């Protein structure tokens, strides 16, 4: 597979994961406090952050890295309050 096509497919998958979480939350199929929502966001934004680093796009990198960190924090928060 061509590397440019692979990057396009990866970015599509990343965006799709985030959109699935967003639509699921908006339609009340998913709770934003549950793991599934945050896992979808973390994986999707991690993929997009990787894509944004090559070539480096500062605004896109900042958005996606922040999204990953916030999603991971939401996933780990239940264990930090024990």
HUGI-V776278 format. One record per residue. RES is the residue in one letter. SS is DSSP state (h for helix, s for strand, l for the rest). BURIAL is + if it has 16 or more other C-alpha atoms within 10 Angstrom, else -. D_FIRST is the distance of its C-alpha to the first C-alpha in whole Angstrom. Layout:
res=RES ss=SS burial=BURIAL d_first=D_FIRST
res=RES ss=SS burial=BURIAL d_first=D_FIRST
//
This chain:
res=X ss=l burial=- d_first=0
res=X ss=l burial=- d_first=4
res=X ss=h burial=- d_first=6
res=X ss=h burial=- d_first=8
res=X ss=h burial=- d_first=7
res=X ss=h burial=- d_first=7
res=X ss=h burial=+ d_first=10
res=X ss=h burial=- d_first=11
res=X ss=h burial=- d_first=10
res=X ss=h burial=+ d_first=12
res=X ss=h burial=+ d_first=15
res=X ss=h burial=- d_first=16
res=X ss=h burial=+ d_first=16
res=X ss=h burial=+ d_first=18
res=X ss=h burial=+ d_first=20
res=X ss=h burial=- d_first=21
res=X ss=h burial=+ d_first=22
res=X ss=h burial=+ d_first=25
res=X ss=h burial=- d_first=25
res=X ss=h burial=+ d_first=26
res=X ss=h burial=+ d_first=28
res=X ss=h burial=+ d_first=30
res=X ss=h burial=- d_first=31
res=X ss=h burial=- d_first=32
res=X ss=h burial=- d_first=34
res=X ss=h burial=- d_first=36
res=X ss=l burial=- d_first=36
res=X ss=l burial=- d_first=38
res=X ss=l burial=- d_first=35
res=X ss=l burial=+ d_first=35
res=X ss=l burial=- d_first=37
res=X ss=l burial=+ d_first=36
res=X ss=l burial=- d_first=38
res=X ss=l burial=- d_first=36
res=X ss=h burial=+ d_first=33
res=X ss=h burial=- d_first=30
res=X ss=h burial=+ d_first=31
res=X ss=h burial=+ d_first=30
res=X ss=h burial=+ d_first=27
res=X ss=h burial=+ d_first=25
res=X ss=h burial=+ d_first=26
res=X ss=h burial=+ d_first=26
res=X ss=h burial=+ d_first=22
res=X ss=h burial=+ d_first=21
res=X ss=h burial=+ d_first=23
res=X ss=h burial=+ d_first=22
res=X ss=h burial=+ d_first=18
res=X ss=h burial=+ d_first=19
res=X ss=h burial=+ d_first=21
res=X ss=h burial=+ d_first=18
res=X ss=h burial=+ d_first=17
res=X ss=h burial=+ d_first=20
res=X ss=h burial=- d_first=21
res=X ss=l burial=- d_first=18
res=X ss=l burial=- d_first=20
res=X ss=l burial=- d_first=23
res=X ss=l burial=- d_first=24
res=X ss=h burial=- d_first=28
res=X ss=h burial=- d_first=29
res=X ss=h burial=- d_first=25
res=X ss=h burial=+ d_first=25
res=X ss=h burial=- d_first=29
res=X ss=h burial=- d_first=28
res=X ss=h burial=+ d_first=26
res=X ss=h burial=+ d_first=27
res=X ss=h burial=+ d_first=30
res=X ss=h burial=+ d_first=29
res=X ss=h burial=+ d_first=28
res=X ss=h burial=- d_first=31
res=X ss=h burial=- d_first=33
res=X ss=h burial=+ d_first=31
res=X ss=h burial=+ d_first=31
res=X ss=h burial=- d_first=35
res=X ss=h burial=+ d_first=36
res=X ss=h burial=+ d_first=34
res=X ss=h burial=- d_first=36
res=X ss=h burial=- d_first=39
res=X ss=h burial=- d_first=41
res=X ss=h burial=- d_first=41
res=X ss=h burial=- d_first=43
res=X ss=l burial=- d_first=46
res=X ss=l burial=- d_first=47
//
